[in-house]
Amino acid sequence: MKFNPKLRKAIYAAVAGIVPLLVLAGFITDEQSQAVMSSVAALLSFLATILAASNTQVNNPQGDFEDAELEDFTVIEIPEIPGQK
């Protein structure tokens, strides 16, 4: 299952709709509802981090940065600030 932004938004919306109903029905307190919302947000953030790590390349497909041509980089000279050395 992919936790893309659309699915995460749907989960947030569902939890945000269900939790207040549980408070109104007396199943959980207001403090517990805040903990539930925070826990769901933390869990989805954790899952997003795991998916990002598993779907990104570790190695540079064009080679190491050591092999890069110097012409590919622009050298910017930093102006000297008077009174500082």
Beta strands, then each sheet from edge to edge (+ up, - down):
end
